[in-house]
Amino acid sequence: MHFYQVGGAVRDMLLHKSCQDRDFVVTGGTEKEMLALGFKKVGKSFPVFLHPETGEEYALARREVKTGLGHCDFKFEFTPDITLEEDSLRRDFTCNALYRNPDTGEILDFHQGRDDIKKRVLRHISEHFAEDPLRVLRMCRFAAQLEFAVAPETMALCRRMVEEGALAHLSRQRIWQEMEKALGCRGFYLFVRTARECGALSVLLPEIGELWNVPERRDYHPEGNSGEHTVLSLKAADTDDAMVNLAVLLHDVGKTATDPQKWPSHRGHDLLGAEIIGRIAARLQIPEAYTGFARFCALNHMVSHRPPADAAKKLARIAVDLLRFHRPDYVERFIAVMSADVRGRDKPFSRAEQKNFAAIAAMLERFYQKASTLRFCEYPEFRQALEALKEHRITSVQLRKKEAEILLRQAEI
């Protein structure tokens, strides 16, 4: 019985990256032998075991046979005579099919994966790649995570899979799981670019795919359309904060619903965007923690385009609304989203624009700090407004406006 480290840990070692998870494959062994060594069996579909001391996963080498159209529709063969090379044929990309002997350090490479790592290329191992529709999204995710290019033949295969309807066999949960992993990568913009190139973006997030058909003002956005602006904004964000990346991805989604006759003006896209985000969240079952913040950003990000003197009233209301999240970190995150938006274009960010944005960000931070210390119930006009709300004479929006008026006065800005 032999143990080999496999997959991402070996790849990341060659890339000189740290890796939290280490997986192992076992050849020449049986379930009975693994249990006798103290391993705990956890796999249901195929034998996966946890090491008795480290808790790391060990799986018996196996073959896979496709039985249906879905991501999980496989039957597995695992016998002691299955070789590492046979096991490697079921894996997705050459860079993920490397095996390392932990005793000798020897790396076994059956598909030129080391060469592809040096070239920073994602390349599928065989046509069996097409048997698992999730691999289209994994390609997009690894493009973001590793910042690798995709081999032309792999892109062509994924494009064919999308055209043949493979993504329809993925559950919403699996789609969101892959997206969430990609959102936590600094290269998330590459996920979007890769998904658009293979056609997956228009299937999974058609609202985002449509942004490439929405023109922008060329004097302000030389890149020409809202889709390219969104990708450039994600690149400018340069963050592994999944919440910020999702908000940046969706901040201009409302532009697709504005009147085409008035393009490149997109008046009202903030409100329209918040509605569309709600529909996307329901369809993909995205947690409210993500989408609540994304809606907030869609509604309010345009304040960064105003001169500071004209933005004070709006910023006071934003500070009051941010308080309701009970998340002080949202202030910094919202500023990060606004910053990505104003810098996300194919044009330098001028010194005057930098000065304007810095003033907007500083004003919001001061408003929020002041709002955090105010006891609004001590102000008669707030108590009157609160009573009016209880009697349904005003709305909660009007109550927040009253809070913003008090904040604006007390902040002395």
Buried (B, 14 or more C-beta within 10 A) or exposed (E): EEBBBBBBBBBBBBBEEEBEEBBBBBBBBBBEBBEEEEBEEEBEEBBBBBBEEEEBBBBBBBBBEEEEEBBEBBEBEBEEEBEBEBBBBBBBBBBBBBBBEEEEEEBBBBBBBBEBBEEEBBBBBEEBBBBBBBBBBBBBBBBBBBEBBBBEEBBEBBBEBBEEEBBEBBEEEBBBBBBBBBBBBBBBBBBBBBBBBBBBBBBBBEBBBBBBEBBBEEEEBEBBBBBBBBBBBBBBBBBBBBBBBBBBBBBBBBBBBBEEEEBBEBEBBBEBBBEBBBEBBEBBEBEEEBBBBBBBBBBBBBBBBBEBEEBBEBBBBBBBBBBEBEBEEBBEBBBBBBBBBBBBBEBEBEEEBEEBBEBBBEBBBBBBEBBEEBEBEEBEEBEEBBEBBEEEEBEEEEBBBBBBBBBBEBBEB
